[in-house]
Amino acid sequence: MSAVNHYEALRADIIRRLKEERERRKLSCYAIAQKTGVSESMLSLVERGLRNPTMELLLRIADGIGANLPSIIKKAQAAATKKAAQEAQ
């Protein structure tokens, strides 16, 4: 996997994990938008992979959800490392 593809996959996994956490907590995009000031449409675009969020935006979304972004990133990195090791075999 190229470096670009690796980072794209990592970004997608981080966003997927944030969405799963939002859904696990039964929070709507509307509720997160109200807490963060990030529009519902932007949240939807980010979750669907149609917008590349900045670190600030990811932090705002995570805070609105009540999720720990560093922990989510660490889990996504561990999964990516494991996948890369399996592909290298």
C-alpha positions as a Markdown table, in Angstrom:
| # | Residue | x | y | z |
|---|---|---|---|---|
| 1 | Met | 0.0 | 0.0 | 0.0 |
| 2 | Ser | 1.4 | 3.4 | -0.9 |
| 3 | Ala | 1.9 | 6.1 | 1.7 |
| 4 | Val | -1.0 | 8.1 | 0.3 |
| 5 | Asn | -3.4 | 5.2 | 0.3 |
| 6 | His | -2.2 | 4.4 | 3.9 |
| 7 | Tyr | -3.1 | 7.8 | 5.1 |
| 8 | Glu | -6.4 | 7.9 | 3.2 |
| 9 | Ala | -7.3 | 4.5 | 4.8 |
| 10 | Leu | -6.3 | 5.8 | 8.2 |
| 11 | Arg | -8.4 | 8.9 | 7.9 |
| 12 | Ala | -11.4 | 6.9 | 6.7 |
| 13 | Asp | -11.0 | 4.6 | 9.7 |
| 14 | Ile | -10.8 | 7.5 | 12.2 |
| 15 | Ile | -14.0 | 9.0 | 10.7 |
| 16 | Arg | -15.7 | 5.5 | 10.7 |
| 17 | Arg | -14.8 | 5.1 | 14.4 |
| 18 | Leu | -16.2 | 8.6 | 15.2 |
| 19 | Lys | -19.4 | 7.8 | 13.4 |
| 20 | Glu | -19.7 | 4.5 | 15.2 |
| 21 | Glu | -19.2 | 6.2 | 18.6 |
| 22 | Arg | -21.8 | 8.9 | 17.7 |
| 23 | Glu | -24.3 | 6.1 | 16.8 |
| 24 | Arg | -23.4 | 4.1 | 19.9 |
| 25 | Arg | -24.3 | 7.1 | 22.0 |
| 26 | Lys | -27.5 | 7.5 | 20.0 |
| 27 | Leu | -26.6 | 11.1 | 19.0 |
| 28 | Ser | -27.9 | 12.6 | 15.8 |
| 29 | Cys | -25.9 | 14.8 | 13.4 |
| 30 | Tyr | -28.3 | 17.5 | 14.5 |
| 31 | Ala | -27.4 | 17.1 | 18.2 |
| 32 | Ile | -23.7 | 17.2 | 17.4 |
| 33 | Ala | -24.2 | 20.3 | 15.2 |
| 34 | Gln | -25.9 | 22.0 | 18.1 |
| 35 | Lys | -23.1 | 21.2 | 20.4 |
| 36 | Thr | -20.2 | 22.1 | 18.1 |
| 37 | Gly | -21.4 | 24.7 | 15.7 |
| 38 | Val | -20.4 | 22.4 | 12.8 |
| 39 | Ser | -23.3 | 22.2 | 10.4 |
| 40 | Glu | -25.3 | 19.0 | 9.9 |
| 41 | Ser | -24.4 | 19.0 | 6.2 |
| 42 | Met | -20.7 | 19.2 | 7.0 |
| 43 | Leu | -21.0 | 16.4 | 9.5 |
| 44 | Ser | -22.8 | 14.3 | 6.9 |
| 45 | Leu | -20.2 | 15.0 | 4.2 |
| 46 | Val | -17.4 | 14.1 | 6.6 |
| 47 | Glu | -19.0 | 10.9 | 7.7 |
| 48 | Arg | -19.6 | 9.9 | 4.1 |
| 49 | Gly | -16.0 | 10.6 | 3.1 |
| 50 | Leu | -17.0 | 13.5 | 0.8 |
| 51 | Arg | -15.0 | 16.1 | 2.8 |
| 52 | Asn | -11.5 | 15.9 | 4.2 |
| 53 | Pro | -11.7 | 17.2 | 7.7 |
| 54 | Thr | -9.1 | 19.3 | 9.4 |
| 55 | Met | -7.7 | 18.3 | 12.7 |
| 56 | Glu | -9.7 | 21.1 | 14.3 |
| 57 | Leu | -12.9 | 19.8 | 12.8 |
| 58 | Leu | -12.2 | 16.2 | 14.0 |
| 59 | Leu | -11.5 | 17.6 | 17.5 |
| 60 | Arg | -14.7 | 19.6 | 17.5 |
| 61 | Ile | -16.7 | 16.5 | 16.3 |
| 62 | Ala | -15.1 | 14.2 | 18.9 |
| 63 | Asp | -15.7 | 16.8 | 21.7 |
| 64 | Gly | -19.4 | 17.0 | 20.6 |
| 65 | Ile | -19.7 | 13.3 | 20.7 |
| 66 | Gly | -17.8 | 13.0 | 24.0 |
| 67 | Ala | -15.2 | 10.8 | 22.4 |
| 68 | Asn | -11.5 | 10.8 | 23.0 |
| 69 | Leu | -9.9 | 11.6 | 19.6 |
| 70 | Pro | -6.4 | 10.6 | 20.6 |
| 71 | Ser | -7.6 | 7.2 | 21.6 |
| 72 | Ile | -9.6 | 6.7 | 18.4 |
| 73 | Ile | -6.5 | 7.7 | 16.4 |
| 74 | Lys | -4.3 | 5.3 | 18.3 |
| 75 | Lys | -6.8 | 2.4 | 17.7 |
| 76 | Ala | -7.0 | 3.3 | 14.0 |
| 77 | Gln | -3.2 | 3.4 | 13.7 |
| 78 | Ala | -2.9 | 0.0 | 15.5 |
| 79 | Ala | -5.4 | -1.5 | 13.0 |
| 80 | Ala | -3.5 | 0.0 | 10.0 |
| 81 | Thr | -0.2 | -1.3 | 11.3 |
| 82 | Lys | -1.6 | -4.8 | 11.8 |
| 83 | Lys | -3.1 | -4.8 | 8.3 |
| 84 | Ala | 0.1 | -3.6 | 6.7 |
| 85 | Ala | 2.0 | -6.4 | 8.5 |
| 86 | Gln | -0.5 | -9.0 | 7.2 |
| 87 | Glu | -0.2 | -7.6 | 3.7 |
| 88 | Ala | 3.6 | -7.8 | 3.8 |
| 89 | Gln | 3.6 | -11.5 | 4.6 |
